[in-house]
Structures are given as structure tokens and as C-alpha cells.
């Protein structure tokens, strides 16, 4: 009996010690809490994995708003979401999300469809009757009006391809389809500039087209090569046409048009030796009838730049100069000179317009970096390019862009460069 009482007293003592230890720990924890409140808050942020291409490259937080994030909108540059095209940020009913992950009663499709129907589409444009009518209107307008401005008038095969084959291919390639919608919307906006809903839709289609095209070009095959050539050329025209009406004060170079992916550059300047392995015979014929950008020796030959040589030599001592810098400037001047020579020789207006919008495909990337940094020599060359382009603004997708860009660059150029840029 005495031994049992001893064991009970020992157990009670052990329990009391344990409770005291727990209570002491709780008190020390509570005492420590106020100290954590006095810590300086962390100023860094968690960088998004799904932000736009430019924000990720700059290592800044992306707002992830579609079609254009806040940062790209502020800098006036193109916004590309290359890690999937997601809708604008929005709150989704958690019960719907959970229902999609854990379908019940064997009806996952119905629940998923209901969730998607309540949210904006991947374009950021609601899936409804208004959108369907808009897309039908844009598709019809492309066939009726836009395709005519993409063809040299005496080439029947090219005309039929742009009017009939391109729309057919677009039904199987989202990038081409969205690009048709974007170009068609731009053409309508010329006569309805105050239609802000259409303008927002155009930007959404262009952004979606650019992302889809760049993804498809990364896995090019004979099955999609024809469609991707047409889509890439349409996008290049679209990006130039979109410069009309952009804010030019303070002036920032048109990087949304000048910066181009390596895959798109390769697609549109594919050499003849590789064409037969990628494109159908009909498309090869159309490529050659539009504009031959594959003969680089002719496009960048020295005799093209003879009349523009002073742009290469003025104030060279004020610039970091090496063989790569010189090569970038010489090739750029040669291409500008080739456009000037073709203009003097009376080349078809549409071919000249295609030469102009293809400028970023031919000039070295190093030159575009100089333009981005607003080096006076690079800006003077760009102004000289736009001064030649002004003469061919009759094509609707050229419009007033060359004149506006030329005037804006001239306004910020140092005086010694002014006599060299034309007009």
C-alpha cells in the first residue's frame, strides 16, 4: 500500500514538472513574440514565374495583366507572355477550383465548363455572342479588304493564296487566326479610331498571335511551315502598322517592332537551299514574288551605302568603336541604301513597303541595341530610313508612321546630324 502511494506521488510530481515546463515554454514564446514585431520588414518581392518575357528579363515584378502588363505599357514596348497565355488576374470561387481538381458524380467536364464560362477567355476577352460576332466581322473584313493590300496586283496565285488559302490554314493555326483578327481590326480602326473596345481587342489578338507564333516556330515542320511563314509576315506588318498613333513624347525607339525573335528572323529570311525542305512549291513561288530577303550579299553590298557614307564617319571619335560596331553600322546603311535605290528605280509600291517593314529582319541585332540606347549615329540612321519610307505611305499599313517617327527623331538629334538625315 505504501509503495503504491509512493508511485502515485512520484507520477503527480512528474506531471507537475511537465506542466511547468510547457507553461514556461509558452511564456517564453509569448515573451518573444513582441520582439518579432520590431523587425524591419523585408523589401524584396517574390518574382513571378509566369510574368511577361520583358519583366522576367529585367528581373522586376510583372503585374501579369493581359494583353499588356503595367510595366510594358509604361515603357511603350510590346508585351509578350511566352509561358502560356493566361487570363487577366481575377478571383475564382474556390469551390469551383476544388470541383475541377476533385470531380464528383462522374461529371468533371460539366463543372470545368461552368467554371470556364464564368471567367474571361485566354485572350482576356469574354467568350460570348459579342465576341463571336466580332471575330466573324474581322474574318470577313480580312477577306474583303485586308488581303488585297498584301499582294502585288499582277500575281494571281499570290492573290488567291492570301484570300483563300491563308484563311483556310488559319482555321488550324491559332497564331495565324489571331493575326488575321489583329490586322483586320487595325484596318477598321483607321476609320473608327474612337472604338476603344475594338482597339483593346486588337491588342489582345496581337499579343496572343505573337506568343502562339513564337511557340510554333520553335517546333517547325513541313506541316506548319506554310502557315507560319504567312503568320510571321503578317505579324511583322502588324507590328509596324501598330506604331501609328503611339505616344512620341518623350521619344522612345519603336522597340516593339524592331525587336524580333531569332526564329521569326530565320523563317522570313530562309535561304533558297532550305526552302524546298520546308515550304510547299506554291508558297516558295509566293515568297519569291513578294520580296527576296535571302540574297544578303545584294542587300548589304557596299555600293548601296555610297550616298550615305557620311553617316558612318561623322563624330566617330565620340563613340566606342571596334570592328563589330563598324560592321553593324555598315550593314544597316547598306540595307537602307538598297531601299533608296529600289525607290529610285521605281519598284512596285507594295514591294517597297515590304522592304520597309522587313528592316528589323536584315539589320544586325547590335544596331538595334544601339538604337535602344539612343546613340546619335544609330538614331540618325533610323531617321534616314524613315525619311525614305515617307515616300511610300500610300499603303494603309504604312500610314503616317514614317513621317511621325522621322520628325520625333529629328527633334532630339544633335545639330551636326541634322543635315545628314534627309528631307
C-alpha positions, 0 to 999 in steps of 0.5 A, a space after each residue: 500500500 505504501 509503495 503504491 502511494 509512493 508511485 502515485 506521488 512520484 507520477 503527480 510530481 512528474 506531471 507537475 514538472 511537465 506542466 511547468 515546463 510547457 507553461 514556461 515554454 509558452 511564456 517564453 514564446 509569448 515573451 518573444 513574440 513582441 520582439 518579432 514585431 520590431 523587425 524591419 520588414 523585408 523589401 524584396 518581392 517574390 518574382 513571378 514565374 509566369 510574368 511577361 518575357 520583358 519583366 522576367 528579363 529585367 528581373 522586376 515584378 510583372 503585374 501579369 495583366 493581359 494583353 499588356 502588363 503595367 510595366 510594358 505599357 509604361 515603357 511603350 514596348 510590346 508585351 509578350 507572355 511566352 509561358 502560356 497565355 493566361 487570363 487577366 488576374 481575377 478571383 475564382 470561387 474556390 469551390 469551383 477550383 476544388 470541383 475541377 481538381 476533385 470531380 464528383 458524380 462522374 461529371 468533371 467536364 460539366 463543372 470545368 465548363 461552368 467554371 470556364 464560362 464564368 471567367 474571361 477567355 485566354 485572350 482576356 476577352 469574354 467568350 460570348 455572342 459579342 465576341 463571336 460576332 466580332 471575330 466573324 466581322 474581322 474574318 470577313 473584313 480580312 477577306 474583303 479588304 485586308 488581303 488585297 493590300 498584301 499582294 502585288 496586283 499582277 500575281 494571281 496565285 499570290 492573290 488567291 493564296 492570301 484570300 483563300 488559302 491563308 484563311 483556310 490554314 488559319 482555321 488550324 493555326 491559332 497564331 495565324 487566326 489571331 493575326 488575321 483578327 489583329 490586322 483586320 481590326 487595325 484596318 477598321 480602326 483607321 476609320 473608327 479610331 474612337 472604338 476603344 473596345 475594338 482597339 483593346 481587342 486588337 491588342 489582345 489578338 496581337 499579343 496572343 498571335 505573337 506568343 502562339 507564333 513564337 511557340 510554333 516556330 520553335 517546333 517547325 515542320 513541313 506541316 506548319 511551315 506554310 502557315 507560319 511563314 504567312 503568320 510571321 509576315 503578317 505579324 511583322 506588318 502588324 507590328 509596324 502598322 501598330 506604331 501609328 498613333 503611339 505616344 512620341 513624347 518623350 521619344 522612345 525607339 519603336 522597340 516593339 517592332 524592331 525587336 524580333 525573335 531569332 526564329 521569326 528572323 530565320 523563317 522570313 529570311 530562309 535561304 533558297 537551299 532550305 526552302 524546298 525542305 520546308 515550304 510547299 512549291 506554291 508558297 516558295 513561288 509566293 515568297 519569291 514574288 513578294 520580296 527576296 530577303 535571302 540574297 544578303 550579299 545584294 542587300 548589304 553590298 557596299 555600293 548601296 551605302 555610297 550616298 550615305 557614307 557620311 553617316 558612318 564617319 561623322 563624330 566617330 571619335 565620340 563613340 566606342 568603336 571596334 570592328 563589330 560596331 563598324 560592321 553593324 553600322 555598315 550593314 544597316 546603311 547598306 540595307 537602307 541604301 538598297 531601299 533608296 535605290 529600289 525607290 529610285 528605280 521605281 519598284 512596285 509600291 507594295 514591294 517597297 513597303 515590304 522592304 520597309 517593314 522587313 528592316 528589323 529582319 536584315 539589320 544586325 541585332 547590335 544596331 538595334 541595341 544601339 538604337 535602344 540606347 539612343 546613340 546619335 549615329 544609330 538614331 540618325 540612321 533610323 531617321 534616314 530610313 524613315 525619311 525614305 519610307 515617307 515616300 511610300 505611305 500610300 499603303 494603309 499599313 504604312 500610314 503616317 508612321 514614317 513621317 511621325 517617327 522621322 520628325 520625333 527623331 529629328 527633334 532630339 538629334 544633335 545639330 551636326 546630324 541634322 543635315 545628314 538625315 534627309 528631307 
